[in-house]
Amino acid sequence: MSRLSGFPLVSVTQDWASTADDAIATVEVTVPGASLGDFVMVSMDVDLADMILTAAVTAANTVTVLLDNVSTGTVDLASGTLRVRVVPFADA
């Protein structure tokens, strides 16, 4: 059992649009229980082809995922599974 198994995890099929060099594509994912200030982990099950995938909680129950094309050309990723896990911030 993973130590993270109790934290919200959402998996969705994501087919990113073709993304030009130096462009950023975004998608919002609903993650029940997500709050501003929480930590977010995000992954895709396809090769990101020199692109950077990041995410942040941008509103209650909403995570915005950004795909940043830092390659030297346009990239069209294959469709795949986008996974978003939120870990609540707990002030010790």
Rosetta blueprint (number, residue, H / E / L):
1 M L
2 S L
3 R L
4 L L
5 S L
6 G L
7 F L
8 P L
9 L E
10 V E
11 S E
12 V E
13 T E
14 Q E
15 D L
16 W L
17 A L
18 S L
19 T E
20 A L
21 D L
22 D L
23 A L
24 I E
25 A E
26 T E
27 V E
28 E E
29 V E
30 T E
31 V L
32 P L
33 G L
34 A L
35 S L
36 L L
37 G L
38 D L
39 F E
40 V E
41 M E
42 V E
43 S E
44 M E
45 D L
46 V L
47 D L
48 L L
49 A L
50 D L
51 M E
52 I E
53 L E
54 T E
55 A E
56 A E
57 V E
58 T E
59 A E
60 A L
61 N L
62 T E
63 V E
64 T E
65 V E
66 L E
67 L E
68 D E
69 N E
70 V L
71 S L
72 T L
73 G L
74 T L
75 V E
76 D L
77 L L
78 A L
79 S L
80 G E
81 T E
82 L E
83 R E
84 V E
85 R E
86 V E
87 V E
88 P L
89 F L
90 A L
91 D L
92 A L
